[in-house]
Amino acid sequence: MVKNEINLSKEFKIQTTRAIIALFIFFIAYLAIVIVTSLITILCIWLGVYCIINIHNLFFIVFGIGISSFGLIILIFLFKFLFKTSKSDRSLWVEVTQKNEPALFKLISEIVNQVGTEFPKKVYLSSDVNASVFYDSNILSLFYPVGKNLQIGMGLVNSVSEMELKAVLSHEFGHFAQGTMRLGSFVYGVNKMIFDMIYENESFDKIIQEWADFSWIFSIVVQGANKVIVGIQWLSRKLYEIVNLNYLGLSREMEFHADEIAAHVAGSEPLKNSLLRLNLSDHAYQSVLNFYDSRIKDNIKTENIFSDMEFVLTHIAVENRIPVINNLPQVSAEYFTKYNKSKLVIKDQWSSHPTLEERIQRLERLGIKIESGSIIRANNLFSNHIEIQTKLTEKLFATIKFDGEVNLPGADFFKTNFIEEFEKNRFEPVFNDYYDNWNPLNIDIKNIPPDLVTSDPEQLYSQKKVELVYSVFSLQNDIAIMNQLLTGTTGIKTFDYDGIRYKITDCKKLLAQLEKQSKELNQQLHENDTLIYWTFKQIESRLDLPSKIEDFYSDFYNFDQLYDQNFELFKQLNESLQFVNITTPFETIRMNFKNMLPLEKTLKERIKNMLADELFQVEFNPEIKQKLNTYLEKDLNYFMKESYIDSNLELLFYVMNIFQHLNSRGFFLHKKRVLSYQAELMELSKWHPQHDSLN
């Protein structure tokens, strides 16, 4: 058995001990609260019964009943979590058995035997891009074994090979085999208890409020009990931190341990490859969901969301120059980190998983090779994966209410429209991702140095220049995080920068150095952006073309300023309309709408400009145009007599949201126009990296 071949690391044992101690502290504290509350309850009941029996007075009878309830209220609060159970929502899943999926169950049996653990109680297929172990539980399940279930996402299956799926499932069964899973059950139970005590009190509050309404004496008792309950909630939050901060350290070690088990079963490479591809796969899946989400209003859906996902996964890989083998992108560790230039390392105490980089590094150090194993797509394990994919797709769309007859336009419709939208929302590949996170906004195009010499794309958009962009981006992000650390609100005391450990109190000198470095790198980018502009202006001149580039850059800069003004206008309008969500005197409502008129006048002027601007036309469909024109043509009243005119208010909020969307898109469209024209100039001049410089 693999689990017996792997020695637990020293860190694993330390974290296990800490987690056990933290749980012990919680249970001792909770038991102490229960004992004290029970004693108070007994005392209160004794006092109440004494008053009722020995003092024959209506007041003392009510007082006796009230004082008896004081401790009972707190006890009920402490134990109400016992009556709640947790069960995963499986309405969107498909349960499979050995009878209908023999190949899958054969693979699971092989893993179970190799790892040395129990077979899952049930196996479910979902649409997600992951796999997980789960179990239904209540508080009693802490004290007797609970059968674990396995959930396998078809989004994951759709983007891995058979051997990679074996590695992923081996990781999950590695958790099955961990004795520390019982600790996880206890922590899960503790968190449920604490969450219930802090947040799930609606029914409890309603009951004790009804009790308080019987008498002013009962009301005083309930107020006193509530003060005790608030104190228990405060203590619960502190205990939550103790338990979880210690358990999460163990949880990260459990992930490393499960990775090692998976590597012994399937090899280091399959698990590493699947982990590296996971983000890309999830992005492809979410892209498909977003595509159809935007078409709900057109009553459009797909029969098989996973075939669309497969197309997107391959398309994104090709666009990003990632090798594709057997329709599976081969994402390298270098690709994953190529634009991450940050040198700041902060240990996240609240993370349940190690970072992807940490997991990959561990797997590479293990370097376990398993020669046998299939590179066939994991979909082939299933008797009829298309049927399962279709069934899961139906379940996904069953939750959506369509307004009219549903259309299934097919795969060609998806591919054509997806590529069209993809092209519309990206910059030309020739720029080598230079502009993806960078805007050339600081060029003084009216005062270019006269001795500036043109260059060529190999220099302007070289990998070195692109890395410079991401170095600046990462450096600015590091500076922002470190300034946040200096405020002392994060609770973090130390961090590593470029391999050196720093205390928060000692990092001001480092910050000064980084800000100086950031200024120098920004200056280099400014010089490169200036050279880019000047080079394209010279191409335009040499090709004897009408001068456009200066106007395009100027428009871009002007809209950058207008973007901030538009955002501020939207913010002011939104703030000025907050009163419609609360009870407001009629006269104040009328005055608020009157005060809003100057802002609305500015909004209408800017919407008119957008409607007239040729650049924005791609953003207008007939519905948007119709609603914008309706809004512009009339001076709408939003309040008459003693009530709001809901239809007009709805139109105003719709127009405001469209305006905010157009503002964001306007920045992108102006930037894209500049870059598309530069790409066009490059093509017209036959100016590509393989050609000689124009000099």
C-alpha positions in Angstrom: 0.0 0.0 0.0 1.3 3.4 -1.0 0.1 5.1 2.2 2.4 2.8 4.2 5.4 3.6 2.0 5.3 7.3 2.6 6.7 8.7 5.8 5.0 11.7 7.3 7.1 14.8 7.3 8.2 16.5 10.6 6.1 19.5 9.6 3.1 17.3 9.1 3.5 15.9 12.6 4.0 19.3 14.1 0.9 20.7 12.4 -1.1 17.7 13.5 -0.1 18.2 17.1 -1.0 21.9 16.9 -4.4 21.1 15.4 -5.2 18.6 18.1 -4.2 21.1 20.9 -6.4 23.8 19.3 -9.4 21.5 19.1 -8.7 20.5 22.8 -8.7 24.1 23.8 -12.0 24.7 22.0 -13.8 21.7 23.6 -12.5 22.6 27.1 -13.7 26.2 26.6 -17.1 25.1 25.2 -17.5 22.5 28.0 -16.7 25.2 30.6 -19.3 27.5 29.1 -21.9 24.6 29.1 -21.1 23.7 32.8 -21.3 27.4 34.0 -24.5 27.9 32.0 -26.0 24.7 33.4 -25.2 25.7 37.0 -26.8 29.2 36.3 -29.8 27.5 34.8 -30.2 25.2 37.8 -29.9 28.1 40.2 -32.4 30.2 38.1 -34.9 27.4 38.0 -34.5 26.8 41.8 -35.1 30.5 42.5 -38.0 30.6 40.1 -39.7 27.6 41.6 -39.1 28.9 45.1 -40.8 32.2 44.2 -43.8 30.5 42.6 -44.3 28.0 45.5 -43.5 30.2 48.5 -44.6 33.7 47.5 -48.3 33.6 46.5 -48.2 36.7 44.3 -48.9 37.2 40.6 -45.8 39.4 40.2 -43.5 36.7 41.7 -45.2 34.0 39.7 -44.3 35.9 36.5 -40.9 36.7 37.9 -40.3 33.1 38.8 -41.2 31.9 35.3 -39.0 34.6 33.8 -35.9 34.0 35.9 -36.2 30.3 35.2 -36.1 30.9 31.5 -32.8 33.0 31.7 -30.4 30.0 31.8 -32.7 27.9 29.5 -32.4 30.5 26.8 -28.6 30.4 26.9 -28.6 26.6 26.9 -30.9 26.4 24.0 -28.6 28.8 22.1 -25.6 26.6 22.9 -27.2 23.4 21.7 -29.5 24.5 18.8 -26.8 23.4 16.3 -27.5 19.7 17.2 -30.8 19.9 15.3 -29.3 20.9 12.0 -27.8 18.6 9.3 -25.7 19.4 6.2 -26.3 17.7 2.9 -24.6 18.6 -0.4 -27.0 19.8 -3.1 -26.8 17.1 -5.8 -29.7 18.3 -8.0 -27.2 19.2 -10.8 -25.2 16.0 -10.4 -25.5 12.5 -12.0 -24.9 9.4 -9.8 -23.0 6.6 -11.6 -22.5 3.0 -10.7 -20.2 0.1 -11.6 -23.0 -1.3 -13.8 -23.2 1.7 -16.1 -19.6 2.9 -15.9 -17.4 -0.2 -15.5 -14.2 1.3 -16.8 -14.4 4.3 -14.4 -15.0 2.0 -11.5 -12.2 -0.3 -12.5 -9.9 2.7 -12.4 -11.2 3.7 -9.0 -10.7 0.1 -7.7 -7.1 0.2 -8.9 -6.5 3.4 -7.1 -8.2 2.2 -3.9 -6.1 -1.0 -3.8 -2.8 0.9 -4.5 -3.5 3.7 -1.9 -4.9 1.3 0.7 -8.2 3.0 1.5 -11.9 2.3 1.3 -14.1 2.5 -1.8 -16.3 5.6 -1.9 -19.9 5.2 -0.7 -21.2 6.9 -3.9 -19.8 8.4 -7.0 -21.3 11.5 -8.6 -20.5 13.3 -11.8 -20.9 17.1 -11.9 -20.2 19.8 -14.5 -17.3 21.4 -12.5 -13.6 21.5 -13.3 -12.5 19.7 -10.2 -12.9 16.5 -8.1 -13.6 16.3 -4.4 -14.3 14.0 -1.4 -17.3 15.0 0.6 -19.7 13.5 3.2 -23.0 14.4 4.7 -22.7 15.1 8.3 -24.3 16.3 11.5 -22.7 16.6 14.9 -23.2 12.9 15.7 -21.0 12.0 12.7 -18.0 13.2 14.7 -18.3 10.1 16.8 -19.0 7.4 14.3 -17.6 6.7 10.8 -19.3 8.4 7.9 -19.1 7.0 4.3 -17.2 9.4 2.1 -18.5 10.2 -1.4 -16.5 11.1 -4.6 -17.5 13.9 -6.9 -15.9 14.1 -10.3 -16.4 17.1 -12.5 -16.9 16.4 -16.2 -15.2 19.8 -16.9 -12.1 18.2 -15.3 -12.5 14.9 -17.2 -12.9 17.0 -20.4 -9.5 18.5 -20.0 -7.2 15.7 -18.8 -5.8 12.4 -20.0 -6.7 9.0 -18.4 -3.4 9.0 -16.5 -3.8 12.6 -15.4 -7.3 11.7 -14.1 -5.8 8.8 -12.3 -3.4 11.2 -10.7 -6.1 13.6 -9.6 -8.3 10.9 -8.2 -5.3 9.4 -6.4 -4.8 12.7 -4.7 -8.5 12.6 -3.5 -8.1 9.0 -2.3 -4.9 10.1 -0.6 -7.2 12.2 1.6 -9.4 9.1 2.1 -6.3 7.4 3.5 -5.2 10.2 5.9 -6.0 9.5 9.5 -6.0 13.3 10.0 -9.3 13.4 8.0 -11.0 12.7 11.3 -9.5 15.9 12.6 -10.9 17.6 9.5 -14.3 16.2 10.5 -14.0 17.7 14.0 -12.9 21.1 12.6 -15.8 21.0 10.2 -18.2 20.3 13.1 -16.6 23.0 15.2 -17.0 25.5 12.4 -20.6 24.6 11.9 -21.2 25.1 15.7 -19.5 28.5 15.7 -21.2 29.6 12.4 -24.6 28.6 13.8 -24.0 30.5 17.1 -22.8 33.7 15.3 -24.9 33.9 12.2 -27.9 31.4 12.0 -30.1 32.9 14.7 -33.1 34.1 12.9 -35.5 31.4 14.2 -34.0 31.5 17.6 -34.3 35.4 17.8 -37.9 35.2 16.6 -38.8 32.6 19.4 -37.2 34.6 22.2 -38.7 37.8 21.0 -42.1 36.3 21.1 -41.3 35.2 24.7 -40.1 38.7 25.6 -43.4 40.1 24.3 -45.4 38.3 27.0 -44.2 40.6 29.8 -41.9 43.4 30.6 -40.2 41.0 33.1 -39.6 38.4 30.3 -38.3 41.3 28.1 -35.7 42.2 30.8 -34.7 38.5 31.1 -34.3 38.1 27.3 -32.2 41.3 27.2 -29.9 39.9 29.9 -29.6 36.6 28.2 -28.8 38.4 24.9 -25.9 40.2 26.6 -24.5 36.8 27.7 -25.0 35.4 24.2 -23.1 38.3 22.7 -20.2 37.5 25.0 -20.3 33.8 24.0 -20.3 34.9 20.3 -17.2 37.1 20.9 -15.4 34.2 22.6 -16.5 31.9 19.7 -14.8 34.1 17.2 -11.6 34.0 19.1 -11.8 30.2 19.4 -12.5 30.0 15.6 -9.2 31.8 14.9 -7.3 29.4 17.2 -8.8 26.3 15.8 -8.6 27.3 12.1 -5.2 28.9 12.0 -3.7 25.7 13.4 -5.8 23.3 11.4 -5.2 25.2 8.1 -1.5 24.7 8.6 -2.2 20.9 8.8 -4.5 21.2 5.8 -1.7 22.5 3.6 0.5 19.6 4.8 -2.3 17.2 4.0 -2.4 18.5 0.4 1.3 17.9 0.0 0.9 14.4 1.5 -2.0 13.6 -0.9 0.1 14.9 -3.8 2.9 12.5 -2.8 0.5 9.6 -2.7 -0.8 10.5 -6.1 2.8 10.8 -7.5 3.5 7.2 -6.2 0.4 5.9 -7.9 0.5 7.8 -11.2 3.8 9.6 -11.3 4.8 13.2 -10.7 4.3 14.4 -14.3 0.6 13.5 -14.8 -0.4 15.3 -11.6 1.9 18.3 -12.3 0.4 18.6 -15.9 -3.2 18.5 -14.7 -2.5 21.1 -12.0 -0.8 23.4 -14.5 -3.7 23.0 -16.9 -6.4 23.5 -14.3 -6.6 27.3 -14.4 -6.7 27.3 -18.2 -9.5 24.6 -18.2 -11.5 26.6 -15.6 -11.1 29.8 -17.7 -12.4 27.9 -20.8 -15.4 26.6 -18.9 -16.3 30.0 -17.4 -15.9 31.6 -20.8 -18.5 29.2 -22.3 -20.9 29.8 -19.3 -20.5 33.6 -19.8 -21.1 33.2 -23.5 -24.5 31.6 -23.0 -25.4 33.7 -20.0 -25.2 36.8 -22.2 -27.7 35.0 -24.6 -30.4 34.0 -22.2 -32.4 37.0 -23.3 -32.3 35.6 -26.9 -33.4 32.1 -25.7 -30.2 30.5 -26.9 -28.6 27.5 -25.2 -26.4 24.6 -26.2 -26.9 20.8 -26.1 -23.4 20.1 -24.9 -21.5 22.8 -23.0 -18.4 20.5 -22.8 -17.8 20.3 -26.5 -17.9 24.1 -26.6 -15.4 24.1 -23.7 -13.1 21.8 -25.5 -13.0 24.1 -28.5 -12.3 27.2 -26.3 -9.6 25.3 -24.4 -7.7 24.5 -27.6 -8.4 28.0 -29.1 -6.9 29.8 -26.0 -3.9 27.5 -26.0 -3.2 28.2 -29.7 -3.6 32.0 -29.2 -1.1 31.8 -26.3 1.4 29.7 -28.2 0.9 26.7 -25.8 1.6 23.4 -27.4 -1.4 21.1 -27.9 -1.1 17.3 -27.9 -4.2 15.2 -28.4 -6.4 18.3 -27.9 -4.9 18.9 -24.5 -2.8 22.1 -23.9 0.7 21.3 -22.5 1.1 24.2 -20.0 4.6 24.5 -18.7 5.6 25.8 -15.2 7.6 28.5 -17.0 4.5 29.7 -18.9 2.5 29.8 -15.7 5.0 32.0 -14.0 6.5 33.9 -16.9 4.8 37.2 -16.1 4.9 36.9 -12.3 7.8 39.2 -11.5 6.9 39.7 -7.9 9.6 39.1 -5.3 7.3 39.5 -2.3 6.4 36.3 -0.4 3.8 36.5 2.4 2.7 33.3 4.1 -1.1 33.2 4.0 -2.1 31.7 7.3 -5.7 31.4 6.2 -5.1 29.4 3.0 -6.3 25.8 3.1 -4.1 24.8 0.2 -0.4 25.5 -0.7 0.2 27.7 -3.7 0.4 26.0 -7.1 4.0 26.9 -7.4 4.8 25.2 -4.0 2.9 22.0 -5.1 4.7 22.0 -8.5 8.1 22.4 -6.8 7.4 19.5 -4.4 6.3 17.2 -7.3 9.4 18.1 -9.3 11.6 17.3 -6.3 9.9 13.9 -5.9 10.5 13.2 -9.6 8.6 9.9 -9.5 8.2 8.3 -12.9 5.5 5.7 -13.8 6.2 4.2 -17.2 2.8 2.7 -17.9 -0.3 4.8 -18.4 -2.6 6.1 -21.1 -2.4 9.5 -22.6 -5.8 9.0 -24.2 -8.4 11.6 -23.2 -10.2 10.7 -20.0 -13.6 11.1 -21.7 -12.9 7.7 -23.2 -13.2 6.0 -19.8 -17.0 6.5 -19.9 -19.5 4.2 -21.7 -21.0 7.3 -23.4 -19.4 10.5 -22.4 -21.5 12.5 -24.9 -24.7 11.3 -23.2 -23.4 12.2 -19.8 -22.2 15.7 -21.0 -25.6 16.3 -22.6 -27.5 15.3 -19.4 -25.3 17.6 -17.2 -25.8 20.4 -19.7 -29.6 19.9 -19.5 -29.4 20.1 -15.7 -27.4 23.4 -15.9 -29.9 25.0 -18.2 -32.9 23.7 -16.4 -32.3 26.3 -13.7 -32.7 29.1 -16.2 -36.1 30.6 -17.1 -36.2 31.4 -20.8 -38.8 33.8 -22.1 -40.0 32.0 -25.2 -39.1 29.1 -27.3 -35.5 27.9 -26.8 -33.1 27.8 -29.7 -30.2 25.3 -30.1 -28.1 26.9 -32.9 -25.3 24.3 -32.7 -21.5 24.1 -32.5 -20.8 26.3 -35.6 -22.9 29.1 -34.2 -20.9 29.0 -31.0 -17.5 28.8 -32.7 -18.2 31.6 -35.1 -19.6 34.0 -32.4 -17.0 33.1 -29.8 -14.1 33.8 -32.2 -15.8 37.0 -33.3 -16.1 38.2 -29.7 -12.6 37.0 -28.8 -11.2 39.0 -31.7 -13.3 42.1 -30.8 -12.0 42.0 -27.2 -8.3 41.5 -27.6 -5.3 43.3 -29.0 -3.4 42.0 -32.0 -0.9 39.2 -31.3 1.9 41.1 -33.0 2.3 43.2 -29.8 3.3 40.1 -27.8 1.1 40.9 -24.8 2.9 44.3 -24.3 -0.4 46.2 -24.0 -2.4 43.7 -22.0 -1.6 45.4 -18.7 -0.1 48.6 -19.9 -1.4 51.9 -21.3 0.9 54.4 -23.0 -0.6 57.4 -21.3 2.4 59.6 -20.5 3.8 60.4 -24.0 4.1 64.1 -24.9 3.3 63.6 -28.6 3.7 67.3 -29.3 7.3 67.5 -28.1 9.1 64.4 -29.4 12.9 64.8 -29.3 14.0 65.7 -32.9 17.0 63.4 -32.7 14.9 60.3 -31.9 15.7 57.3 -34.1 13.1 54.8 -35.2 13.3 51.2 -34.3 11.6 47.9 -35.3 9.1 45.6 -33.6 11.7 43.1 -32.6 13.1 45.8 -30.2 9.8 47.6 -29.4 7.8 44.5 -28.5 10.6 42.1 -27.6 10.2 39.7 -24.8 12.6 41.8 -22.8 10.3 44.8 -23.2 7.3 42.8 -22.3 9.0 41.5 -19.2 9.8 45.1 -18.3 6.0 45.9 -18.4 5.3 43.0 -16.0 8.2 43.9 -13.8 6.7 47.4 -13.3 3.2 45.9 -12.8 4.5 43.5 -10.2 6.7 46.1 -8.5 3.8 48.5 -8.1 1.6 45.7 -6.7 4.3 44.8 -4.2 4.7 48.4 -3.1 0.9 48.7 -2.6 0.8 45.5 -0.5 3.7 46.6 1.6 2.1 49.9 2.3 -1.0 48.0 3.4 1.2 45.9 5.7 2.6 49.1 7.2 -0.8 50.1 8.4 -0.8 47.2 10.8 -4.3 46.1 10.0 -3.3 42.8 8.4 -1.9 41.1 11.5 1.2 40.1 9.5 4.5 40.6 11.3 7.1 39.4 8.7 7.5 38.8 5.0 10.2 37.8 2.5 11.4 40.0 -0.3 13.9 38.7 -2.9 14.8 35.8 -0.5 15.4 38.1 2.5 13.2 38.1 5.7 11.9 41.5 6.8 10.0 42.7 9.8 7.1 45.0 9.1 8.7 47.7 11.2 11.9 47.5 9.2 10.6 47.8 5.7 10.4 51.6 5.1 13.9 51.6 3.8 13.1 48.8 1.4 10.0 50.6 0.3 12.0 53.7 -0.6 14.4 51.5 -2.7 11.4 49.9 -4.5 9.8 53.2 -5.2 13.0 54.5 -6.7 13.3 51.3 -8.8 9.7 51.7 -9.9 10.4 55.2 -11.1 13.4 54.1 -13.1 11.5 51.3 -14.8 8.6 53.5 -15.6 11.0 55.9 -17.2 12.3 53.1 -19.4 8.8 52.3 -20.5 8.0 55.9 -21.1 11.1 56.1 -23.4 10.0 52.9 -25.2 6.4 54.1 -25.7 7.7 57.4 -27.0 9.9 55.5 -29.5 6.9 53.3 -30.5 4.8 56.4 -31.3 7.5 58.1 -33.2 8.4 55.0 -35.2 4.8 54.5 -36.4 4.5 58.2 -37.2 7.5 57.9 -39.4 6.1 54.8 -41.1 2.9 56.7 -41.8 5.0 59.5 -43.3 7.2 57.2 -45.5 4.1 55.4 -46.8 2.6 58.8 -47.7 -0.5 58.0 -45.7 -3.0 60.6 -44.3 -1.9 61.5 -40.7 -4.1 59.5 -38.3 -1.9 58.3 -35.5 -1.5 61.6 -33.8 -5.3 62.1 -33.7 -5.8 58.5 -32.4 -3.3 59.0 -29.6 -4.8 62.4 -28.7 -8.4 60.9 -28.7 -7.1 58.1 -26.4 -5.5 60.6 -24.0 -8.6 62.8 -24.0 -10.9 59.9 -23.3 -8.7 58.8 -20.5 -9.5 62.1 -18.8 -13.1 61.8 -19.7 -13.3 58.3 -18.3 -12.5 59.6 -14.8 -15.1 62.4 -15.2 -17.7 59.9 -16.4 -17.0 57.5 -13.5 -17.3 60.4 -11.0 -20.6 61.4 -12.7 -22.0 57.9 -12.3 -20.8 57.8 -8.7 -22.5 61.1 -7.9 -25.8 60.1 -9.6 -25.8 56.8 -7.7 -25.2 58.5 -4.4 -27.9 61.1 -5.1 -30.4 58.4 -5.7 -29.8 56.4 -2.5 -32.8 58.0 -0.9 -35.2 56.0 -3.0 -34.2 52.9 -1.1 -35.3 54.3 2.3 -38.4 56.0 3.7 -38.1 59.7 2.9 -40.5 62.6 3.4 -42.3 63.7 0.2 -40.9 67.2 0.2 -37.4 65.8 0.6 -37.9 63.5 -2.3 -39.0 66.3 -4.6 -36.1 68.4 -3.5 -33.6 65.5 -4.1 -34.8 65.0 -7.6 -34.6 68.8 -8.3 -31.0 68.8 -7.0 -30.2 65.9 -9.3 -31.2 67.8 -12.5 -27.7 69.3 -13.2 -26.2 65.8 -13.0 -28.8 64.3 -15.2 -28.3 67.1 -17.7 -24.6 66.2 -17.9 -25.5 62.5 -18.2 -27.7 63.2 -21.2 -25.0 65.3 -22.9 -22.4 62.6 -22.6 -24.8 59.9 -23.8 -25.6 62.0 -26.9 -21.9 62.2 -27.6 -21.5 58.5 -27.3 -24.5 57.8 -29.6 -22.9 60.2 -32.2 -19.4 58.7 -31.9 -18.7 56.2 -34.6 -16.3 54.3 -32.4 -19.2 53.3 -30.0 -21.6 52.0 -32.6 -20.4 48.4 -32.1 -21.7 48.6 -28.5 -25.3 49.5 -29.5 -27.9 46.9 -30.2 -31.5 48.0 -31.1 -32.8 47.6 -27.5 -30.0 49.8 -26.0 -30.5 52.5 -28.7 -34.2 52.5 -28.3 -34.0 52.9 -24.5 -31.3 55.6 -24.6 -33.3 57.6 -27.2 -36.5 57.3 -25.1 -34.6 58.6 -22.1 -33.0 61.5 -24.1 -36.2 62.6 -25.8 -38.2 63.2 -22.6 -37.8 65.1 -19.4 -38.9 62.3 -17.1 -40.6 62.8 -13.8 -39.8 60.2 -11.2 -42.2 61.2 -8.4 -45.8 62.4 -8.7 -48.1 63.3 -5.8 -47.2 60.8 -3.2 -45.6 57.9 -5.1 -42.6 57.1 -7.3 -43.1 56.5 -11.0 -41.4 53.1 -11.1 -41.2 52.8 -14.9 -39.3 56.0 -15.2 -37.0 55.2 -12.3 -36.2 51.8 -13.9 -35.3 53.5 -17.1 -33.0 55.9 -15.3 -31.1 53.1 -13.5 -30.9 51.1 -16.8 -29.4 54.2 -18.6 -27.0 54.8 -15.8 -25.7 51.2 -15.9 -25.4 51.3 -19.7 -23.5 54.6 -19.4 -21.1 53.0 -16.9 -20.6 50.0 -19.3 -20.0 52.3 -22.3 -17.5 54.3 -20.3 -15.4 51.2 -19.6 -15.8 50.0 -23.1 -14.9 53.4 -24.4 -11.4 53.3 -22.9 -10.8 49.8 -24.4 -12.2 50.9 -27.8 -9.9 54.0 -28.0 -6.9 52.0 -27.0 -7.8 49.2 -29.5 -8.2 51.8 -32.3 -4.6 53.0 -31.7 -3.2 49.5 -31.6 -5.2 48.2 -34.6 -3.9 51.1 -36.7 -0.3 50.4 -35.6 -0.8 46.8 -36.6 -2.2 47.9 -39.9 0.8 50.2 -40.5 3.1 47.2 -39.8 1.4 45.1 -42.3 1.3 47.8 -45.0 5.0 48.5 -44.6 5.8 44.7 -44.5 7.4 45.5 -41.2 7.6 42.3 -39.2 10.3 41.0 -36.8 12.0 39.0 -39.6 12.5 42.2 -41.7 15.3 44.7 -41.4 14.9 47.8 -39.4 13.6 50.9 -41.2 16.8 52.8 -40.3 
